[in-house]
Amino acid sequence: MSTAGLAVTLFAIAANGFSGIAALLHFRPILAGMAKADVPESWLTFPIGTLKTAGALGLAAGLAFPPIGISAAIGLVLFFVCAVYTHIRASDYSAQFMLAIGFLGLNVATLVVTLPT
């Protein structure tokens, strides 16, 4: 993996890890955005926080065993496609929606750099 690829992957690990832990801890600043998207607060622990945190751990494991990282990146891309769809369905185009798009782009970039050339 190139230096740029490693940097993108490390940033994705940190961002998804922080986001997952924030969801697991029901971090107050994210609650309003979840409510706007009609996401029940009970979903923050499972599936949202659990899947984001597992994805970050999978990306980290992928640094040693690339197939795990590729699988984690695919899972995170699918997760954030669903997150963007959820915001669109709820007509919520707030900052949370923009963050979901940013995370989707970050995870697509991570998938691209982790694929073998």
All heavy atoms as an XYZ file, in Angstrom:
840
protein
N       0.857     -1.179      0.000
C       0.000      0.000      0.000
C       0.899      1.237      0.000
O       1.903      1.290      0.700
C      -0.903     -0.031      1.236
C      -1.848      1.145      1.329
S      -2.916      1.196      2.786
C      -3.831     -0.305      2.638
N       0.483      2.219     -0.767
C       1.254      3.461     -0.859
C       1.116      4.286      0.426
O       0.250      4.022      1.262
C       0.763      4.281     -2.041
O      -0.537      4.786     -1.775
N       1.947      5.288      0.528
C       1.875      6.188      1.684
C       0.537      6.912      1.705
O      -0.085      7.068      2.763
C       3.034      7.200      1.644
O       4.263      6.475      1.595
C       3.019      8.095      2.860
N       0.079      7.362      0.546
C      -1.223      8.043      0.476
C      -2.347      7.083      0.852
O      -3.284      7.457      1.575
C      -1.454      8.599     -0.924
N      -2.248      5.850      0.386
C      -3.254      4.844      0.729
C      -3.289      4.561      2.224
O      -4.359      4.430      2.823
N      -2.115      4.486      2.820
C      -2.027      4.273      4.260
C      -2.626      5.455      5.012
O      -3.366      5.276      5.991
C      -0.578      4.049      4.682
C      -0.326      3.807      6.167
C      -1.042      2.550      6.639
C       1.172      3.712      6.438
N      -2.353      6.671      4.550
C      -2.894      7.869      5.201
C      -4.422      7.881      5.131
O      -5.090      8.178      6.128
C      -2.315      9.123      4.565
N      -4.975      7.572      3.964
C      -6.435      7.537      3.807
C      -7.037      6.479      4.720
O      -8.038      6.720      5.398
C      -6.825      7.278      2.331
C      -8.302      6.965      2.193
C      -6.444      8.458      1.464
N      -6.404      5.317      4.758
C      -6.911      4.227      5.593
C      -6.846      4.582      7.070
O      -7.806      4.339      7.820
C      -6.136      2.921      5.306
O      -6.245      2.629      3.910
C      -6.686      1.762      6.118
N      -5.740      5.157      7.515
C      -5.617      5.546      8.926
C      -6.641      6.614      9.298
O      -7.227      6.578     10.385
C      -4.193      6.030      9.230
C      -3.110      4.948      9.215
C      -1.728      5.579      9.381
C      -3.362      3.895     10.277
N      -6.883      7.560      8.385
C      -7.895      8.584      8.635
C      -9.286      7.941      8.718
O     -10.091      8.302      9.587
C      -7.852      9.672      7.558
C      -8.825     10.783      7.818
C      -8.642     11.653      8.876
C      -9.940     10.944      7.015
C      -9.552     12.676      9.135
C     -10.859     11.960      7.254
C     -10.665     12.828      8.319
N      -9.563      6.985      7.838
C     -10.862      6.291      7.858
C     -11.025      5.491      9.153
O     -12.120      5.455      9.731
C     -10.997      5.379      6.647
N      -9.969      4.869      9.621
C     -10.028      4.131     10.888
C     -10.383      5.088     12.018
O     -11.277      4.814     12.822
C      -8.684      3.411     11.173
C      -8.462      2.272     10.181
C      -8.639      2.894     12.614
C      -7.042      1.707     10.176
N      -9.686      6.218     12.081
C      -9.938      7.189     13.153
C     -11.351      7.767     13.059
O     -12.067      7.855     14.064
C      -8.894      8.305     13.096
N     -11.772      8.163     11.871
C     -13.086      8.799     11.704
C     -14.227      7.824     12.000
O     -15.161      8.148     12.748
C     -13.221      9.351     10.288
N     -14.150      6.624     11.427
C     -15.202      5.642     11.672
C     -15.189      5.160     13.121
O     -16.246      4.927     13.704
C     -15.059      4.447     10.717
C     -15.464      4.789      9.309
O     -16.614      5.121      9.054
N     -14.517      4.725      8.393
N     -14.002      5.034     13.686
C     -13.902      4.635     15.091
C     -14.525      5.667     16.010
O     -15.304      5.344     16.907
N     -14.206      6.944     15.786
C     -14.796      8.012     16.598
C     -16.314      8.039     16.429
O     -17.059      8.143     17.408
C     -14.207      9.372     16.233
C     -14.880     10.506     16.955
C     -14.556     10.785     18.273
C     -15.862     11.261     16.334
C     -15.192     11.809     18.959
C     -16.504     12.300     17.002
C     -16.172     12.571     18.323
N     -16.771      7.937     15.189
C     -18.209      7.977     14.917
C     -18.924      6.793     15.573
O     -20.013      6.944     16.134
C     -18.439      7.978     13.408
O     -19.802      8.063     13.110
N     -18.318      5.631     15.502
C     -18.918      4.439     16.108
C     -18.981      4.532     17.621
O     -20.010      4.229     18.230
N     -17.911      5.003     18.227
C     -17.892      5.130     19.683
C     -18.856      6.226     20.134
O     -19.552      6.077     21.139
C     -16.452      5.369     20.187
C     -15.633      4.090     19.984
C     -16.434      5.789     21.645
C     -14.149      4.230     20.191
N     -18.938      7.318     19.366
C     -19.897      8.377     19.690
C     -21.324      7.828     19.667
O     -22.140      8.171     20.537
C     -19.759      9.541     18.718
N     -21.617      6.993     18.702
C     -22.957      6.386     18.632
C     -23.182      5.435     19.805
O     -24.248      5.445     20.427
C     -23.140      5.657     17.307
N     -22.179      4.627     20.118
C     -22.318      3.687     21.248
C     -22.558      4.412     22.563
O     -23.296      3.930     23.422
C     -21.069      2.804     21.361
C     -20.891      1.741     20.285
C     -19.514      1.094     20.403
C     -21.988      0.690     20.353
N     -21.937      5.588     22.717
C     -22.068      6.363     23.952
C     -23.243      7.339     23.921
O     -23.443      8.097     24.864
C     -20.772      7.130     24.225
C     -19.528      6.279     24.468
C     -18.300      7.153     24.620
C     -19.720      5.376     25.678
N     -24.011      7.319     22.824
C     -25.152      8.229     22.639
C     -24.713      9.677     22.859
O     -25.337     10.434     23.598
C     -26.314      7.861     23.557
C     -26.908      6.534     23.235
N     -28.257      6.350     23.116
C     -26.361      5.316     22.990
C     -28.498      5.079     22.831
N     -27.360      4.442     22.746
N     -23.638     10.047     22.195
C     -23.050     11.386     22.270
C     -24.121     12.423     21.920
O     -24.715     12.388     20.845
C     -21.867     11.437     21.306
C     -20.981     12.627     21.416
C     -20.486     13.053     22.634
C     -20.603     13.308     20.271
C     -19.642     14.142     22.718
C     -19.753     14.399     20.336
C     -19.272     14.818     21.564
N     -24.373     13.329     22.849
C     -25.492     14.280     22.728
C     -25.556     15.026     21.388
O     -26.640     15.169     20.830
C     -25.472     15.255     23.893
C     -26.639     16.230     23.879
C     -26.725     17.044     25.141
N     -27.047     16.251     26.308
C     -28.281     15.907     26.681
N     -29.303     16.298     25.959
N     -28.492     15.191     27.756
N     -24.442     15.527     20.826
C     -24.543     16.293     19.581
C     -25.103     15.518     18.381
O     -25.581     16.127     17.434
C     -23.109     16.741     19.311
C     -22.479     16.783     20.656
C     -23.099     15.640     21.412
N     -25.058     14.204     18.403
C     -25.574     13.454     17.256
C     -27.050     13.102     17.390
O     -27.675     12.701     16.418
C     -24.756     12.170     16.976
C     -24.894     11.149     18.112
C     -23.299     12.509     16.708
C     -24.260      9.820     17.816
N     -27.614     13.269     18.569
C     -28.995     12.839     18.803
C     -30.002     13.621     17.970
O     -30.955     13.034     17.437
C     -29.334     12.924     20.289
C     -28.499     12.033     21.212
C     -28.931     12.230     22.667
C     -28.576     10.582     20.810
N     -29.807     14.931     17.833
C     -30.762     15.741     17.063
C     -30.781     15.330     15.599
O     -31.845     15.224     14.989
C     -30.422     17.222     17.197
N     -29.613     15.078     15.041
C     -29.532     14.653     13.644
C     -30.180     13.308     13.410
O     -30.822     13.085     12.383
N     -30.023     12.411     14.353
C     -30.665     11.104     14.231
C     -32.188     11.252     14.292
O     -32.909     10.585     13.556
C     -30.183     10.161     15.335
C     -28.729      9.812     15.245
S     -28.372      8.868     13.757
C     -26.655      8.591     13.946
N     -32.646     12.125     15.166
C     -34.089     12.353     15.280
C     -34.651     12.947     13.989
O     -35.730     12.554     13.542
C     -34.390     13.267     16.464
N     -33.911     13.881     13.364
C     -34.364     14.473     12.098
C     -34.494     13.432     11.004
O     -35.336     13.548     10.126
C     -33.387     15.554     11.630
C     -33.472     16.844     12.369
C     -32.487     17.834     11.767
C     -32.363     19.068     12.614
N     -31.309     19.969     12.108
N     -33.640     12.412     11.051
C     -33.667     11.351     10.044
C     -34.606     10.216     10.438
O     -34.635      9.184      9.778
C     -32.263     10.816      9.815
N     -35.366     10.412     11.513
C     -36.309      9.405     12.013
C     -35.630      8.094     12.415
O     -36.183      7.010     12.224
C     -37.417      9.117     10.982
C     -38.288     10.327     10.735
O     -38.508     11.102     11.687
O     -38.755     10.499      9.586
N     -34.415      8.199     12.957
C     -33.700      7.021     13.446
C     -33.928      6.925     14.948
O     -33.605      7.865     15.678
C     -32.190      7.123     13.142
C     -31.420      5.966     13.756
C     -31.956      7.188     11.639
N     -34.479      5.804     15.436
C     -34.711      5.673     16.872
C     -33.395      5.703     17.655
O     -32.388      5.149     17.215
C     -35.367      4.298     17.017
C     -35.808      3.908     15.651
C     -34.943      4.646     14.686
N     -33.413      6.349     18.808
C     -32.205      6.431     19.627
C     -31.704      5.049     20.033
O     -30.508      4.835     20.183
C     -32.472      7.284     20.871
C     -31.226      7.616     21.641
C     -31.457      8.578     22.780
O     -32.439      9.342     22.743
O     -30.640      8.565     23.723
N     -32.596      4.093     20.169
C     -32.193      2.738     20.550
C     -31.301      2.087     19.489
O     -30.551      1.166     19.798
C     -33.431      1.873     20.793
O     -34.184      1.740     19.602
N     -31.355      2.563     18.273
C     -30.525      2.001     17.199
C     -29.078      2.473     17.270
O     -28.225      1.942     16.558
C     -31.093      2.366     15.842
C     -32.340      1.638     15.465
C     -33.170      0.920     16.279
C     -32.918      1.583     14.168
N     -34.232      0.435     15.571
C     -34.105      0.834     14.266
C     -32.567      2.121     12.944
C     -34.919      0.579     13.176
C     -33.377      1.866     11.858
C     -34.536      1.100     11.967
N     -28.785      3.464     18.114
C     -27.416      3.963     18.187
C     -26.442      2.905     18.697
O     -25.292      2.876     18.269
C     -27.341      5.221     19.050
C     -27.905      6.479     18.402
C     -27.898      7.627     19.395
C     -27.125      6.842     17.164
N     -26.897      2.067     19.614
C     -26.016      1.021     20.129
C     -25.868     -0.091     19.097
O     -24.765     -0.416     18.669
C     -26.562      0.462     21.455
O     -26.710      1.548     22.360
C     -25.631     -0.575     22.046
N     -26.991     -0.697     18.755
C     -26.991     -1.703     17.697
C     -28.154     -1.404     16.785
O     -29.273     -1.261     17.281
C     -27.114     -3.126     18.255
C     -27.018     -4.160     17.164
C     -25.778     -4.560     16.714
C     -28.152     -4.670     16.564
C     -25.675     -5.482     15.680
C     -28.050     -5.590     15.542
C     -26.810     -6.002     15.096
N     -27.937     -1.241     15.538
C     -26.771     -1.624     14.743
C     -25.744     -0.520     14.485
O     -24.606     -0.812     14.133
C     -27.409     -2.043     13.420
C     -28.597     -1.155     13.269
C     -29.105     -0.941     14.688
N     -26.104      0.749     14.642
C     -25.267      1.840     14.138
C     -23.872      1.860     14.763
O     -22.862      1.751     14.060
C     -25.990      3.196     14.302
C     -27.238      3.217     13.417
C     -25.062      4.354     13.977
C     -28.161      4.400     13.649
N     -23.781      2.028     16.064
C     -22.476      2.125     16.721
C     -21.654      0.864     16.579
O     -20.432      0.913     16.348
N     -22.312     -0.276     16.690
C     -21.606     -1.554     16.588
C     -21.007     -1.741     15.198
O     -19.846     -2.146     15.059
C     -22.573     -2.710     16.916
O     -23.141     -2.485     18.201
C     -21.862     -4.043     16.887
N     -21.788     -1.439     14.157
C     -21.291     -1.637     12.796
C     -20.164     -0.668     12.439
O     -19.180     -1.064     11.804
C     -22.437     -1.506     11.792
C     -23.471     -2.632     11.840
C     -24.623     -2.333     10.903
C     -22.825     -3.964     11.495
N     -20.282      0.587     12.848
C     -19.219      1.550     12.554
C     -17.926      1.167     13.271
O     -16.838      1.229     12.685
C     -19.631      2.957     12.985
C     -20.680      3.611     12.127
C     -20.982      4.988     12.699
C     -22.064      5.724     11.993
N     -22.299      7.054     12.602
N     -18.041      0.783     14.536
C     -16.857      0.404     15.307
C     -16.233     -0.868     14.743
O     -15.006     -0.957     14.609
C     -17.216      0.225     16.796
O     -17.851      1.427     17.258
C     -15.988     -0.046     17.641
N     -17.051     -1.845     14.395
C     -16.545     -3.076     13.794
C     -15.870     -2.787     12.456
O     -14.831     -3.383     12.128
C     -17.670     -4.085     13.613
N     -16.436     -1.860     11.694
C     -15.822     -1.478     10.427
C     -14.453     -0.856     10.628
O     -13.502     -1.163      9.895
N     -14.330      0.015     11.614
C     -13.033      0.637     11.910
C     -12.019     -0.414     12.345
O     -10.860     -0.393     11.902
C     -13.187      1.700     12.991
N     -12.445     -1.352     13.179
C     -11.541     -2.431     13.602
C     -11.149     -3.319     12.424
O     -10.009     -3.773     12.332
C     -12.198     -3.259     14.710
C     -12.392     -2.544     16.049
C     -13.227     -3.399     16.998
C     -11.049     -2.191     16.670
N     -12.101     -3.539     11.515
C     -11.811     -4.326     10.316
C     -10.801     -3.631      9.408
O      -9.910     -4.275      8.845
N     -10.936     -2.312      9.272
C      -9.949     -1.571      8.481
C      -8.562     -1.679      9.115
O      -7.556     -1.834      8.412
C     -10.351     -0.102      8.355
C     -11.570      0.228      7.502
C     -11.860      1.723      7.564
C     -11.397     -0.233      6.068
N      -8.518     -1.595     10.448
C      -7.235     -1.713     11.155
C      -6.640     -3.106     10.954
O      -5.443     -3.247     10.685
C      -7.415     -1.404     12.639
N      -7.476     -4.132     11.064
C      -6.994     -5.503     10.842
C      -6.530     -5.689      9.404
O      -5.608     -6.474      9.126
C      -8.092     -6.506     11.192
N      -7.152     -4.953      8.497
C      -6.788     -5.040      7.091
C      -5.390     -4.539      6.783
O      -4.829     -4.854      5.738
N      -4.817     -3.761      7.690
C      -3.431     -3.333      7.495
C      -2.486     -4.525      7.553
O      -1.436     -4.534      6.898
C      -3.041     -2.279      8.529
C      -3.809     -0.956      8.439
C      -3.456     -0.060      9.624
C      -3.542     -0.260      7.122
N      -2.858     -5.562      8.317
C      -2.045     -6.773      8.418
C      -2.527     -7.852      7.451
O      -1.715     -8.613      6.913
C      -2.085     -7.312      9.840
N      -3.831     -7.929      7.224
C      -4.416     -8.955      6.346
C      -5.423     -8.269      5.420
O      -6.582     -8.071      5.795
C      -5.069    -10.055      7.201
C      -5.537    -11.231      6.399
C      -4.629    -12.036      5.726
C      -6.888    -11.535      6.322
C      -5.068    -13.127      4.978
C      -7.333    -12.628      5.587
C      -6.419    -13.421      4.913
N      -4.978     -7.845      4.235
C      -5.791     -7.012      3.346
C      -7.219     -7.495      3.051
O      -8.119     -6.648      2.953
C      -4.953     -6.928      2.075
C      -3.547     -7.038      2.567
C      -3.618     -8.046      3.697
N      -7.496     -8.790      2.920
C      -8.885     -9.171      2.634
C      -9.880     -8.718      3.716
O     -11.029     -8.387      3.403
C      -8.840    -10.698      2.543
C      -7.441    -10.990      2.090
C      -6.596     -9.953      2.788
N      -9.443     -8.658      4.960
C     -10.326     -8.171      6.024
C     -10.591     -6.677      5.836
O     -11.719     -6.214      5.978
C      -9.723     -8.449      7.418
C      -9.682     -9.949      7.679
C     -10.538     -7.741      8.505
C      -8.988    -10.334      8.962
N      -9.568     -5.926      5.485
C      -9.732     -4.496      5.246
C     -10.649     -4.211      4.068
O     -11.479     -3.293      4.119
N     -10.524     -4.993      3.014
C     -11.390     -4.825      1.845
C     -12.834     -5.112      2.228
O     -13.754     -4.352      1.884
C     -10.927     -5.727      0.684
C      -9.565     -5.250      0.163
C     -11.964     -5.757     -0.436
C      -8.870     -6.226     -0.765
N     -13.045     -6.188      2.977
C     -14.398     -6.533      3.427
C     -14.981     -5.443      4.324
O     -16.153     -5.078      4.198
C     -14.389     -7.866      4.186
O     -13.945     -8.897      3.338
N     -14.167     -4.914      5.219
C     -14.624     -3.842      6.114
C     -14.960     -2.588      5.323
O     -15.980     -1.930      5.587
C     -13.553     -3.539      7.162
N     -14.141     -2.250      4.349
C     -14.402     -1.066      3.532
C     -15.702     -1.229      2.744
O     -16.501     -0.295      2.657
C     -13.228     -0.796      2.588
N     -15.938     -2.415      2.198
C     -17.194     -2.680      1.485
C     -18.371     -2.523      2.433
O     -19.385     -1.895      2.102
C     -17.179     -4.084      0.839
C     -16.184     -4.129     -0.322
C     -18.578     -4.483      0.370
C     -15.901     -5.524     -0.852
N     -18.251     -3.096      3.634
C     -19.320     -2.981      4.625
C     -19.601     -1.542      5.011
O     -20.766     -1.126      5.118
N     -18.563     -0.742      5.190
C     -18.743      0.665      5.549
C     -19.360      1.467      4.402
O     -20.199      2.334      4.623
C     -17.416      1.282      5.995
C     -16.956      0.849      7.389
C     -15.480      1.186      7.608
C     -17.819      1.484      8.472
N     -18.966      1.155      3.168
C     -19.579      1.828      2.018
C     -21.077      1.513      1.983
O     -21.911      2.416      1.829
C     -18.889      1.418      0.695
C     -19.719      1.833     -0.513
C     -17.488      2.023      0.611
N     -21.429      0.246      2.153
C     -22.848     -0.130      2.158
C     -23.595      0.535      3.310
O     -24.733      1.001      3.141
C     -22.997     -1.650      2.228
C     -22.518     -2.418      0.998
C     -22.557     -3.916      1.254
C     -23.338     -2.045     -0.217
N     -22.972      0.591      4.477
C     -23.596      1.240      5.633
C     -23.916      2.699      5.313
O     -25.019      3.176      5.576
C     -22.669      1.151      6.859
C     -23.219      1.862      8.060
C     -24.009      1.194      8.968
C     -22.959      3.213      8.266
C     -24.547      1.853     10.067
C     -23.491      3.883      9.361
C     -24.286      3.192     10.261
N     -22.945      3.420      4.740
C     -23.155      4.841      4.501
C     -24.043      5.110      3.282
O     -24.673      6.159      3.217
C     -21.825      5.595      4.457
C     -21.289      5.822      5.844
C     -20.266      5.047      6.352
C     -21.859      6.773      6.669
C     -19.803      5.228      7.648
C     -21.411      6.967      7.969
C     -20.385      6.194      8.463
N     -24.131      4.182      2.343
C     -25.143      4.308      1.289
C     -26.524      4.279      1.944
O     -27.397      5.093      1.622
C     -24.997      3.189      0.232
C     -26.243      3.074     -0.636
C     -23.772      3.429     -0.640
N     -26.709      3.356      2.883
C     -27.984      3.274      3.609
C     -28.227      4.514      4.456
O     -29.363      4.995      4.551
C     -28.018      2.020      4.477
S     -28.048      0.498      3.512
N     -27.174      5.061      5.064
C     -27.321      6.272      5.882
C     -27.756      7.457      5.018
O     -28.659      8.208      5.385
C     -26.010      6.589      6.597
N     -27.126      7.612      3.854
C     -27.502      8.704      2.948
C     -28.945      8.521      2.501
O     -29.740      9.469      2.500
C     -26.531      8.761      1.743
C     -27.065      9.676      0.652
C     -25.151      9.219      2.196
N     -29.311      7.292      2.138
C     -30.691      7.004      1.724
C     -31.680      7.339      2.842
O     -32.740      7.918      2.588
C     -30.823      5.534      1.324
C     -32.246      5.110      1.101
C     -32.931      5.500     -0.049
C     -32.928      4.350      2.048
C     -34.256      5.128     -0.246
C     -34.243      3.981      1.855
C     -34.904      4.370      0.700
O     -36.205      4.008      0.517
N     -31.338      7.005      4.073
C     -32.215      7.284      5.213
C     -32.447      8.786      5.370
O     -33.579      9.218      5.610
C     -31.608      6.696      6.509
O     -31.490      5.275      6.346
C     -32.463      7.004      7.721
N     -31.394      9.571      5.220
C     -31.544     11.026      5.329
C     -32.387     11.579      4.173
O     -33.236     12.444      4.385
C     -30.176     11.711      5.369
C     -29.494     11.588      6.692
N     -29.773     12.415      7.749
C     -28.547     10.719      7.127
C     -29.016     12.063      8.785
N     -28.274     11.041      8.431
N     -32.164     11.075      2.973
C     -32.949     11.543      1.827
C     -34.421     11.172      2.011
O     -35.309     11.992      1.770
C     -32.395     10.954      0.512
C     -31.030     11.572      0.206
C     -33.373     11.184     -0.641
C     -30.292     10.908     -0.932
N     -34.668      9.965      2.457
C     -36.041      9.494      2.664
C     -36.781     10.349      3.685
O     -37.975     10.594      3.563
C     -35.999      8.034      3.125
C     -37.316      7.357      3.092
C     -37.131      5.845      3.222
N     -38.364      5.304      3.723
C     -38.548      4.811      4.924
N     -37.540      4.731      5.757
N     -39.705      4.363      5.303
N     -36.042     10.841      4.693
C     -36.650     11.679      5.729
C     -36.611     13.167      5.350
O     -36.989     14.006      6.155
C     -35.928     11.475      7.055
N     -36.172     13.485      4.135
C     -36.012     14.872      3.674
C     -35.150     15.684      4.637
O     -35.418     16.856      4.895
C     -37.371     15.542      3.481
O     -38.103     14.866      2.489
N     -34.116     15.038      5.171
C     -33.186     15.698      6.103
C     -31.886     15.987      5.369
O     -31.114     15.083      5.086
C     -32.923     14.792      7.310
C     -31.839     15.353      8.209
O     -31.777     16.588      8.357
O     -31.057     14.565      8.761
N     -31.676     17.247      5.046
C     -30.461     17.652      4.337
C     -29.587     18.523      5.233
O     -28.957     19.463      4.782
C     -30.850     18.365      3.034
C     -31.719     17.483      2.170
C     -33.090     17.720      2.065
C     -31.194     16.378      1.518
C     -33.900     16.887      1.310
C     -31.992     15.541      0.759
C     -33.347     15.804      0.657
O     -34.145     14.970     -0.083
N     -29.550     18.169      6.509
C     -28.804     18.919      7.517
C     -27.320     18.550      7.474
O     -26.859     17.820      6.595
C     -29.376     18.592      8.903
O     -29.133     17.234      9.204
N     -26.601     19.022      8.469
C     -25.171     18.714      8.584
C     -24.934     17.217      8.719
O     -23.930     16.692      8.216
C     -24.572     19.461      9.768
N     -25.843     16.515      9.377
C     -25.702     15.057      9.512
C     -25.718     14.388      8.140
O     -24.990     13.429      7.901
C     -26.832     14.493     10.378
C     -26.770     14.917     11.813
C     -25.830     14.063     12.631
O     -25.317     13.055     12.180
N     -25.602     14.468     13.855
N     -26.551     14.885      7.243
C     -26.619     14.355      5.879
C     -25.289     14.588      5.169
O     -24.756     13.690      4.514
C     -27.777     15.019      5.125
C     -27.836     14.699      3.663
C     -28.158     13.417      3.236
C     -27.583     15.668      2.711
C     -28.220     13.115      1.883
C     -27.649     15.383      1.359
C     -27.974     14.095      0.942
N     -24.754     15.783      5.316
C     -23.467     16.101      4.687
C     -22.345     15.233      5.259
O     -21.451     14.796      4.536
C     -23.126     17.579      4.851
C     -24.089     18.501      4.164
S     -24.178     18.111      2.409
C     -25.700     18.905      1.983
N     -22.389     14.987      6.562
C     -21.403     14.089      7.175
C     -21.519     12.678      6.614
O     -20.506     12.021      6.360
C     -21.579     14.057      8.699
C     -20.896     15.157      9.481
C     -21.313     15.113     10.942
C     -19.392     15.048      9.361
N     -22.741     12.206      6.434
C     -22.945     10.866      5.871
C     -22.347     10.785      4.468
O     -21.700      9.787      4.112
C     -24.424     10.508      5.859
N     -22.538     11.837      3.674
C     -21.949     11.861      2.330
C     -20.418     11.880      2.426
O     -19.728     11.181      1.677
C     -22.474     13.068      1.523
C     -23.944     12.845      1.172
C     -21.640     13.285      0.252
C     -24.607     14.014      0.499
N     -19.878     12.660      3.348
C     -18.433     12.699      3.547
C     -17.875     11.344      3.959
O     -16.838     10.902      3.436
N     -18.551     10.684      4.890
C     -18.108      9.349      5.315
C     -18.213      8.353      4.164
O     -17.353      7.482      4.009
C     -18.935      8.855      6.506
C     -18.370      9.250      7.842
C     -18.824     10.382      8.493
C     -17.398      8.489      8.455
C     -18.314     10.756      9.725
C     -16.870      8.838      9.689
C     -17.319      9.977     10.324
N     -19.261      8.476      3.357
C     -19.399      7.602      2.194
C     -18.207      7.797      1.258
O     -17.574      6.821      0.834
C     -20.719      7.874      1.466
C     -20.951      7.095      0.167
C     -20.932      5.598      0.419
C     -22.273      7.524     -0.465
N     -17.878      9.046      0.961
C     -16.731      9.324      0.097
C     -15.417      8.819      0.679
O     -14.593      8.224     -0.033
N     -15.228      9.029      1.975
C     -14.015      8.556      2.641
C     -13.894      7.040      2.552
O     -12.825      6.505      2.255
C     -14.004      9.004      4.109
C     -12.868      8.469      4.976
C     -11.510      8.939      4.461
C     -13.075      8.900      6.423
N     -14.991      6.347      2.773
C     -14.938      4.885      2.750
C     -14.818      4.330      1.336
O     -14.191      3.293      1.135
C     -16.125      4.307      3.515
C     -15.965      4.537      5.003
O     -14.964      4.152      5.586
N     -16.923      5.200      5.621
N     -15.379      5.036      0.350
C     -15.155      4.639     -1.046
C     -13.674      4.805     -1.379
O     -13.056      3.920     -1.997
C     -16.033      5.447     -2.025
C     -15.581      5.280     -3.455
C     -17.503      5.039     -1.883
N     -13.075      5.927     -0.967
C     -11.650      6.150     -1.204
C     -10.811      5.072     -0.522
O      -9.841      4.566     -1.113
C     -11.237      7.535     -0.707
N     -11.189      4.711      0.683
C     -10.458      3.669      1.402
C     -10.567      2.337      0.672
O      -9.582      1.604      0.542
C     -10.984      3.528      2.846
O     -10.887      4.806      3.477
C     -10.188      2.511      3.634
N     -11.754      2.025      0.184
C     -11.925      0.781     -0.589
C     -11.041      0.796     -1.819
O     -10.360     -0.198     -2.119
C     -13.402      0.604     -0.978
C     -13.715     -0.597     -1.876
C     -13.302     -1.894     -1.191
C     -15.190     -0.602     -2.234
N     -11.005      1.899     -2.527
C     -10.201      1.998     -3.755
C      -8.722      1.791     -3.450
O      -8.046      1.053     -4.170
C     -10.449      3.342     -4.464
C      -9.436      3.579     -5.577
C     -11.872      3.403     -5.006
N      -8.221      2.410     -2.379
C      -6.781      2.272     -2.089
C      -6.420      0.917     -1.482
O      -5.251      0.548     -1.499
C      -6.238      3.414     -1.198
C      -6.433      4.763     -1.869
C      -6.829      3.392      0.193
N      -7.412      0.202     -0.942
C      -7.092     -1.116     -0.370
C      -7.198     -2.249     -1.382
O      -6.697     -3.337     -1.132
C      -8.005     -1.447      0.840
O      -9.366     -1.388      0.438
C      -7.756     -0.502      1.993
N      -7.859     -1.986     -2.519
C      -7.950     -3.021     -3.545
C      -6.582     -3.266     -4.158
O      -5.820     -2.340     -4.381
C      -8.948     -2.610     -4.629
C     -10.416     -2.601     -4.224
C     -11.264     -2.013     -5.349
C     -10.888     -3.997     -3.867
N      -6.282     -4.534     -4.445
C      -4.991     -4.827     -5.063
C      -4.905     -4.223     -6.474
O      -5.898     -4.144     -7.180
C      -4.925     -6.344     -5.119
C      -6.263     -6.855     -4.732
C      -7.069     -5.720     -4.209
N      -3.701     -3.821     -6.843
C      -3.528     -3.218     -8.170
C      -3.088     -4.228     -9.191
O      -2.631     -5.271     -8.933
C      -2.490     -2.089     -8.126
O      -1.296     -2.597     -7.566
C      -3.017     -0.929     -7.320
